[in-house]
Structure formats: structure tokens, C-alpha cells
Amino acid sequence: MLSSFGAALFTMVAWCLWQRRNRVRMDQSSWDLSQVMSGARELLQVFLVVHDSPSKPRLHYQPVRWCPPFMGEIAVALPAFYALPVQ
């Protein structure tokens, strides 16, 4: 059974081979076959460094509660958006 790094490397090699195939078909510059493995390993390491760093800010939400209107006032609920008819 492959380790998670081995599975990720296999996937990256497959993706690099597919990209190489597409570039060869379109007459664009591409890696030699001998460079695919080292290129895939390098791309995977860059990917892992970027995705290991925290990227989402911590968000703090205040709980929202409905409050009844003041005495003598009324509350009106409006939709958040209006659907416009297609012309």
C-alpha cells in the first residue's frame, strides 16, 4: 500500500505526464521524459509547503437573535433579493 506521500507523488507524476502530453500535442515546450519524475517531486513539495501553512483567518461570529418590534411599531420581513423577470 502506498503512503500518503507516495500516493500524492503518483498523482503528481500522472498529472505531469498528462500536461507533457498536451504540450507535445500543441507543439509547446515540455519536459523530457527523464525530467518528469524530478519535476513532479519538486511541484509536489511546493504544493505541500503552500497547503501546510494556515491560510484561513479565524472568524468570530456574534449570535443573532430576533427581537420583537417596539410597542406601536411593526416588523416587515423582506426577501434578501428580488428575482427579475428574464426579458
C-alpha positions in Angstrom: 0.0 0.0 0.0 1.3 3.5 -0.8 1.9 6.1 1.8 0.1 9.3 1.5 3.2 11.0 0.1 3.6 8.1 -2.4 0.0 8.4 -3.5 0.4 12.1 -3.9 3.6 11.7 -5.8 2.0 9.1 -8.1 -0.9 11.5 -8.7 1.5 14.4 -9.5 3.5 12.2 -11.9 0.3 11.3 -13.7 -0.7 14.9 -13.9 2.8 15.9 -15.2 2.7 13.2 -17.8 -0.8 14.4 -18.9 0.5 18.0 -19.1 3.5 16.9 -21.1 1.3 15.0 -23.5 -0.9 18.1 -24.1 2.1 20.3 -24.6 3.7 17.9 -27.1 0.4 17.7 -29.0 0.2 21.5 -29.1 3.9 21.9 -30.2 4.8 23.7 -27.0 7.9 23.3 -25.0 7.8 20.5 -22.5 9.9 18.4 -20.1 11.8 15.5 -21.4 10.5 12.2 -20.1 13.7 11.9 -18.0 12.7 15.2 -16.2 9.1 14.2 -15.4 9.8 12.4 -12.1 12.1 15.1 -10.6 9.7 17.9 -11.8 6.7 16.1 -10.3 8.6 15.7 -7.0 9.5 19.4 -7.0 6.0 20.5 -7.8 4.6 18.3 -5.1 6.9 19.7 -2.4 6.0 23.2 -3.4 2.3 22.2 -3.2 2.7 20.6 0.2 4.6 23.7 1.6 1.8 26.0 0.4 -1.0 23.8 1.7 0.6 23.1 5.1 0.6 26.8 6.0 -2.6 28.2 7.6 -4.5 30.3 5.1 -7.9 30.8 6.6 -8.4 33.6 9.1 -10.3 32.8 12.2 -13.7 34.3 12.1 -15.7 35.1 15.2 -19.5 35.3 14.8 -21.9 37.0 17.1 -25.0 35.0 17.7 -28.1 36.7 16.1 -31.4 36.7 17.7 -34.8 38.0 16.6 -36.1 40.9 18.8 -39.7 41.9 18.7 -40.5 45.4 17.5 -41.0 48.2 20.0 -44.5 48.9 21.2 -46.5 50.6 18.5 -44.2 49.5 15.6 -44.5 46.6 13.2 -41.8 44.4 11.7 -41.7 43.7 8.0 -39.7 40.8 6.6 -38.3 41.5 3.1 -36.6 38.9 0.9 -32.8 39.3 0.6 -33.1 39.7 -3.2 -35.7 40.1 -5.9 -35.8 37.9 -8.9 -36.0 39.9 -12.0 -38.0 38.5 -14.9 -36.0 37.3 -17.9 -36.5 39.5 -20.9 
